[in-house]
């Protein structure tokens, strides 16, 4: 005869609490970006946003820049390219879709990761990953608003879905290098690289420098400060928070974006709201693991 015992406890570390706060800030930025598209092209705005963030960090961290290492340059460059791809495509997509819709579609990067690992690393997804993928895909169909029984995605939705690949790479790279580099220096490098890449991408997108206006400057300044805070905090917190727990926390980001969008007057159809809930559930479920606990005997066997 054997019995098994289980214990439930909810422990949230200081780093995880900070990530929860950052996720709320992150969710609120979607509406600001969406409104800024009325005053600027997407890649110029992303470049200006991260250039502002770079200047802010360079001012506060200028004493620590002399000790930069080649590993920090490499890590910052790789993460910066991923940031430029993710935020650039995401911002480009918000020219044609709402901020709430963009946030929920962006969250699909979590269940997409197991599929990428299957394709490139030959690691098939587990049961919970498959369930998360199924929930997320069902949510995608509802958020996208199927017509005539078929799934129709516009250019903005497609660009946002593509941005999830770069965002997933950003999270993985941050976890890969977080414990080996100085958070302050590598964050500054990645923001500078992201800004430079975004400005370069203006050329193939046919963008020109827009006329400077107060809404554009205030948006860039506010989002630059938010980006600096978000990136520094992610790099700092993920030194002790596992990628799995961090990803589950980040799953709350589209929820906060939806709340802010709702307050601002955005109204998603009922089907899209259900799809949004399914995406968030898929994000969380895909990161869960089934653990079997070995049974512990009640008493030691008697010796003959």
C-alpha positions, 0 to 999 in steps of 0.5 A: 500500500502506498500513498502520495502527498501533494502540497500547493503553495504560491510563492512570488519572488521580488523579481516576479512581482517586478515582471508583473508590473512591467507586463502591465506597462508593456500592455499599456504601450500598445495603444500609444503605438497605435495612436502614434501611427497617425503621425509617423511611419512604423519603422521611423517610430520604432527607431525614434523610440529606441533611440530615445531609450538608448539616450536615456540609458547612456545618460544614467549608465555612462559610468559603466560603459568602459568595461564593455566586453565582446560577449556583451556586444554579441549578445546585445547585437543579437537581441537588438536585431530580434527586437527590431524585427519584433517591434518593427513588424508589430508596429507596421501591423498596427496601421491596419488593426487595433491595439487590442487585436495586435496584443492578443496576436502577439501573445501567440509567440509562446505556443509557437516556440514548441513548433519551432523547436520541433522543426529546427531541433527535432524536439516534438511538443509534449501533450500540454504544448499541443493542447496550448497550440490548439487553444491558441490557434482556435483563439487566432481564428476567432480574433481574426474574424473568419468570413464565409467559413474561411480564415482570412488574415489581412496584411496587419495580422500577418505582419503581427504573426510574423513578429511573434517569431522575433519576439520569441527569439528575443526572450530566448536570447535574453535568457541565454545571456542574462547571467553572463553579461552586465545588464546595463551595458547589454541593454544599452547595446541592444537598444542602440542596435534595434534603433539602427536596424529600424531606421535602416528598414525605413528604406525598403518600406519607402518611409520618409522622415515625418514632420515633427509634432508634439504628439509624436515627440511625446509618444517617442519620449514616453515609449522610450522611457518605457522601453528602457525600463522594460528591457533593463528589468527583463534582463535583470529579472530573467537572471533568476526567473526561469523562461517558463515562469517569465513567459507565463507572467508575460501572458498577462500583457495582452490582457492589460492591453485589452483593458487599456484599449477598452477604456480608450473605446476599442470594442472587440466583437464577442467572438474576438473576446472569446478568441482572446481568452483562448489565446491567453489560456493557450499561452499558459497551458503550453508552458505547463508540464505534467509531473508525476510524483513517485509514491512514498511507502507508508512504512518500510518492509519488514525483514524476514 
